[in-house]
Amino acid sequence: MAPFIVTMIIVLAVAVAACAVVAIGMHGVLKRTTPKLAGYLEVAGRHLNGDAEMPESLAHLLPSK
């Protein structure tokens, strides 16, 4: 029973994080009150959508085509 509870807590945490990215970062809600957090979440949302450029620190790890 304990592994089930731990797994559910992790799943709920991921769901809340995804909702935060959408609600704060992509839609611009709370940008006036928490601009720094909204900026980070906006960048994360662009990366999740595939709209942002790949960071150089990750690009050098992948083989070039």
DAJO-V890417 format. One record per backbone hydrogen bond with DSSP energy under -1.0 kcal/mol. NH is the residue of the N-H (numbers start at 1). CO is the residue of the C=O. E is the energy in kcal/mol with one decimal. If there is no record, write none. Layout:
nh=[NH & NH]
co=[CO & CO]
e=[E & E]
This chain:
nh=[5 & 6 & 7 & 8 & 9 & 10 & 11 & 12 & 13 & 14 & 15 & 16 & 17 & 18 & 19 & 20 & 21 & 22 & 23 & 24 & 26 & 27 & 29 & 31 & 34 & 38 & 39 & 40 & 41 & 42 & 43 & 44 & 45 & 46 & 47 & 48 & 49 & 51 & 52 & 59 & 60]
co=[1 & 2 & 3 & 4 & 5 & 6 & 7 & 8 & 9 & 10 & 11 & 12 & 13 & 14 & 15 & 16 & 17 & 18 & 19 & 20 & 21 & 22 & 23 & 28 & 30 & 34 & 35 & 36 & 37 & 38 & 39 & 40 & 41 & 42 & 43 & 44 & 45 & 46 & 46 & 55 & 56]
e=[-1.8 & -2.4 & -2.4 & -2.3 & -2.1 & -2.0 & -2.5 & -2.5 & -2.1 & -2.1 & -2.1 & -2.4 & -2.1 & -2.3 & -2.2 & -2.2 & -2.1 & -2.0 & -3.1 & -2.4 & -1.7 & -1.6 & -1.2 & -1.4 & -2.6 & -2.3 & -2.0 & -2.0 & -2.5 & -2.1 & -2.0 & -2.2 & -2.3 & -2.1 & -2.2 & -2.4 & -1.8 & -2.2 & -1.0 & -2.4 & -1.9]
